[in-house]
Amino acid sequence: MIPGTFAYHRPTTIDSAVALLIELGEDARPLAGGHSLIPLMKTRLASPEHLVDLTGIDGLNGIERSDGDVVIGAMTTQHSLIGSSLLSELVPIVRETSLRIADPQIRYKGTLGGNCANGDPGNDMPALMQCLNARYVLTGNEGPREVAARDFYLGAYETALAAGEILTAVRIPIPAPGHGYAYEKLKRKVGDYATAAAAVMITMAGDTCTSASIGLTNVAETPLWAEEAGRLLVGTKLDEGSIASAVAAAEAITDPASDMRGPADYRTKMAGVMLRRALERARSRAKA
Amino acid sequence: MTKSHIKVTINGKVVEALVEPRTLLIHFLREQQNLTGAHIGCDTGHCGACTVDMDDMSVKSCMTFAVQADGASITTIEGIANADGTLSALQEGFRMMHGLQCGYCTPGMIVRAHRLLQENPDPSEDEIRHGIAGNLCRCTGYVNIVRAIQYAAAKINGTPFQEAAE
């Protein structure tokens, strides 16, 4: 399969990349790892006339601690996220989730920014970033602005990115030490998108849950932050009744498509099962 | 469409070429460089038969444009043998352990396993299986491929080869 013709650009600064995207308008697409866009181009579902490759831009790579955040450059690959000792120490759920994305080859090329900015409900990072209350740094011709991951997704492939804007970094608030975490993903095979997946972050004081945040992947047109489900767990001992209420609240906000991964009812149920498993594993990891 | 000039190091040799931006790396390697070792299997990024090593990463060359490789250093299966032409430890492992039947996936498997052993010289069976999760084989059932990689790791490390349990 051969993509349509296009012109290739490899700017070396964010400013020049933004200028190119504004100048070229809707005929241009930014290119990160390419493992979502290039398959679409090969099947001619996408035919951009210009690709603006972001790999040549300095300063979009790297993981560092800054104030109360971990700041991750948008072009940081999933392979780098998996290998980062800083992330493993401070926000280990990022590594756990990255390992469930695609396969090793794709993780060498796939980027955090691409996964977050693409807007495909099948991407795993968006629900995780909502769970973590991350903020996206969007850079356009008027400089950077921040948008919360929880406000970024408007519909399938529709995001808060304005024309000419590039997602340049992700800021994750450093979770409390001793927090419990888990990302549970049901998929049919290696490399598949989720039938349903759940990200969970909790903190415990003794045997009481003091905070809970839940993200759901691929069970609606956007990633879902299950705010009500999380709230139902706070102040409880994560007993069966509380977990059942949270699972029911999470299932209630799903609206999956029926597709080759299963009928909608099944995928909703699997979102609940993934949440239940993630809660159990997060609790076993949490240090009071 | 204007062609782009690229400069790529392939198996240690610097190559300069003009490519259309839409030319995929696999087509550039196979059709312009006559390096037909990397295979086009599924053409959709799933099977890994097109895997090459690019700047110390295993990448699927059917999902990469040749222009993206400008300035990169690439190793294909043709560059895996020892400098004197003898089989590398991995190639020997695949031969000794019958790590292939039809052989179609083998170039991708070996190039991927090469990077895996660079990053993790003594992988467990589980780490090998996860490490080659992006490469499909429809013949072997993977058992002998895992053994072949274990054989190579042992040979490189100078440790005795212990076959995985059945």
Interface residues (C-beta under 8 A of the other chain):
Chain A: M1 I2 P3 G4 T5 F6 A7 Y8 R10 L31 G34 H35 I38 P39 M41 K42 L51 D53 T55 H79 A102 D103 P104 Q105 I106 Y108 K109 V190 G191
Chain B: M1 T2 S4 E20 P21 R22 L24 D43 T44 G45 H46 G48 T51 M57 S58 V59 K60 M63 T64 F65 V67 Q68 D70 R112 L116 H130 G131 I132 A133 G134
